[in-house]
């Protein structure tokens, strides 16, 4: 998932259980990736940094940037 211009893209993204999703920050300022229900939380991602999470179970996982709460995304695992 690319982080650019204060957006996550693509969103939603659909993956199979067991898939690893990687977020890469292409913006000039830091961002985070935080699941609404608390299942995952990245460190602060500076420009060019990446962070990955392995989705082991099915479900819909909504996330946001804790530094810019209007930034939202979704991973659908099925």
C-alpha positions in Angstrom: 0.0 0.0 0.0 1.4 3.3 -1.0 1.2 6.3 1.3 1.2 9.4 -0.8 -0.4 12.9 -0.7 -2.1 12.1 2.7 -3.8 9.0 1.3 -3.5 5.2 1.4 -3.8 3.5 -2.0 -5.2 1.2 -2.9 -8.0 1.0 -0.5 -9.7 -1.2 0.1 -7.2 -3.9 -0.7 -8.3 -7.6 -0.8 -5.9 -10.4 0.2 -5.9 -14.1 1.1 -5.4 -15.2 4.7 -1.6 -15.6 5.3 -0.8 -12.6 3.1 1.7 -9.9 4.1 0.7 -6.3 3.3 3.4 -3.7 3.2 2.8 0.1 3.6 5.5 2.4 2.2 5.5 6.1 3.0 6.1 8.3 -0.1 5.2 11.5 1.6 7.6 14.1 2.9 6.2 13.9 6.4 5.8 10.9 8.9 2.7 8.7 9.0 1.5 5.6 10.9 -0.7 2.6 10.2 -3.1 1.8 13.1 -5.9 -0.7 13.0 -9.1 0.7 14.5 -9.6 -2.3 16.8 -6.0 -2.4 18.0 -4.9 -5.5 16.1 -1.8 -3.8 14.7 0.1 -0.5 14.9 3.2 0.5 13.0 6.0 2.6 14.2 6.3 6.1 12.8 7.2 5.8 9.1 9.4 8.6 7.8 9.8 9.3 4.1 10.8 6.0 2.3 10.1 3.8 5.3 8.0 0.6 5.0 6.1 -1.5 7.5 4.5 -4.9 7.0 1.8 -6.9 8.7 0.8 -10.6 8.2 -3.0 -11.1 8.0 -3.5 -14.6 9.3 -7.3 -14.6 9.7 -10.3 -13.5 7.6 -12.0 -10.3 8.3 -12.2 -6.6 7.4 -9.5 -4.4 9.0 -10.0 -0.7 9.0 -7.0 1.5 9.7 -5.9 5.1 10.0 -2.9 7.3 10.5 -2.7 8.3 14.1 -0.9 11.6 13.1 -3.5 12.5 10.5 -6.8 10.9 11.5 -8.5 11.8 8.2 -6.3 9.3 6.5 -8.2 6.0 6.4 -7.8 2.6 4.7 -9.2 -0.9 4.7 -7.8 -4.4 4.2 -10.3 -7.2 3.4 -9.0 -10.7 4.1 -11.0 -13.6 2.5 
